[in-house]
Amino acid sequence: MRDLAYLKLLAREYPSVREAAGEIVNLMAICSLPKGTEYFFSDLHGEYEAFIHLLRSSSGITREKIKATFGHLIPEDEQIRIANLIYYPERSLARLKKQGTYSEDWQKITIYRLVQICREVSSKYTRSKVRKKMPKEFAYAIDELLHVDYNDENKKLYYDEIIHSVISTGIGDKFIAALCRLIQNLTIDNLHIIGDIFDRGPRADIIMQELMNFHDVDIQWGNHDISWMGAATGNLACICNVLRIAISYNSFDVLEDGYGINLRPLSMFAAKVYQDDPCKRFMPKILDENIYDAVDPGLAAKMHKAIAVIQFKVEGDMIRRHPEYEMDKRQLLSAVDFENGTVTVEGKTYPMLDMNFPTIDPQNPLKLTEGEEMLLRTLSASFRHSDLLHKHVRFLYSHGGIYKCYNSNLLYHGCIPMEKDGSFASIMVDGKTYCGKNLMDYFDKQVQNAYFMPEGAPGKEDAVDLMWYLWCGAKSPVFGKDKITTFEHYFVEDKSTHKETMNPYYQLSQKEEFCRRILQEFGLPEEGSHIINGHVPVKMKDGEKPVKAGGKLFIIDGGLSKAYQSTTGIAGYTLIYNSHHLALAEHMPYDPRKENTPKVSVVEKMTSRVMVADTDKGRELKEQIEDLKELVAAYREGTIKERIE
């Protein structure tokens, strides 16, 4: 028998044989249901409009459900109107009211249709689970409508009376909106974000709010997420990096309106220091216009250059403090010949494209000026005191990790660092070697330490510094390249210096044998398991496919970010895993004026329907069932006394 103390605790929740046995019946019934649908997204990069549309439309699956329910009854344009109502109920209802088409008849027909769709998407769940997702104020009415018996004439009258009462009391619009949100909630059971929520796009903060409102989500951190998390820990290099990237993509709204980061000190500093410098190489890429915080491109370029120079100084100092990073070759600011206007990269000398550095002392190029030090203190305080940023970062911690094993799938953003011979790359820390899964676990622990260890605790400073290494270090699993060539992109014309060599993982993982080795390393069965990976955009327009290694590897970064769409030819993928199959939804660039239904293709059919019992959740439920059986036995043997009320 299990630990008696544990069974006594369990008895508080199930104080009698009847209640414990009832829960056993309930859990066994849940195990016999089909598994819920999992959705996998990657590399959102602040594209909040596109992501929210995909989330609310379930990447095209809602349209399929509408077609399955009404395809033979109503025309295509009417199906599209129902779909848009489900995605954006408040917006659609406001438009209908303005057009004068929001009538009682329309409400009655719409409620009927939404109930039918809701019944379709809720069919694989228990009534209890569906009720938990319902808005409390309408739970009773929705539950009754979902389970009406059309063969019973009295029930049909009852059904009609519920709808009539909803409309006559003037709450039809709220009831319709509630049904729409319930359909959205039921279509996606689990949401997996395979990294890089932040940077490039306009509003990562809005995406974070949407994720926090979602019922079941996990996140595998990407290098851009780690950079923001590092900034929240106070890592100065990460703070500079976050600001540099946001400014370079004209993303002032996310900084100032989103997180309340005060950029005025930086703008004043940059305007003064670089007043006569056009900073042409630092002009921002304007993919999205700012709504709240428009900044003149010329001033933005000066701010961009100012923070980039400070970043190179801070990074150089960090490399000097940590010889174990093996990044001495990346101290390029120290490799500049200020007299001749050249820089030495990898032993070769190149002319610099820009030599206007009023804040750099050629004799000590990494030394911050007094003005730069004061600016960094101000910016650091702004990041430290941003309540919303820390709320979002804590959510990244509580719902995230470097990797996740779930339902026989291994999820991570970048790579498992490998050597060319196919062995796992290793690092040594305090005499201990880490590689493969152990390396991933080590980095995961250090990321936790960077934020949660008390200030001044042994190891805290090293953990905070490591956040920057994870952003761009050669053995970082979320970066996956030999180096980051930011400096060369700004200052060296020769494009050969811009090349960043991918970790050998990216070639090796395209072979099934290496994917099987990785799955085995993480304790997953080789058969029926997959690696789900983001980070590297799939260039579909060049014929590249997202499914690799004989179906063992899915790379689902297809370029949701506008910055990548000219390279990829599409706008990303959603991987959808339901009880029948794995499917890929291929996104088109988001345009709110057009119907944006992704193309969904089945890529792997399950040999038999996957039930809850076959999942990780099912295994948890089976353990609970065994615990409850032990409790029932203890009651019947008299070891624990029933509490009969």
Secondary structure, 3 states (H helix, E strand, C coil): CCCHHHHHHHHHHCCCHHHHHHHHHHHHHHHCCECCCEEEECCCCCCHHHHHHHHHHHHHHHHHHHHHHHCCCCCHHHHHHHHHHHHCHHHHHHHHHHHCCCCHHHHHHHHHHHHHHHHHHHCCCCHHHHHHHCCHHHHHHHHHHHCCCCCCHHHHHHHHHHHHHHHHCCCHHHHHHHHHHHHHHHHCCEEEECCCCCCCCCCHHHHHHHHHCCCCEEEECCHHHHHHHHHHHCCHHHHHHHHHHHHHCCCHHHHHHHCCCCCHHHHHHHHHHCCCCCCHHHCCCCCCCCCCCCCCHHHHHHHHHHHHHHHHHHHHHHHHHCHHHCCHHHCCHHHEECCCCEEEECCEEEECCCCCCCCCECCECCCCCHHHHHHHHHHHHHHHCCHHHHHHHHHHHHCEECEEEECCEEEECCCCCECCCCCECEEEECCEEEEHHHHHHHHHHHHHHHHHCCCCCCCHHHHHHHHHHHHHCCCCCCCCECCCCHHHHHHCCCHHHHCCCECCHHHHCCCHHHHHHHHHHCCCCCCCCEEEECCCCCCHHHCCCCEEHHHCEEECCCCCCHHHHHHHCCCCEEEEECCCEEEEEECCCCCCCCCCCCEEEEEEECCCCCEHHHCHHHHHHHHHHHHHHHHHHHHHHCCCCCCCC
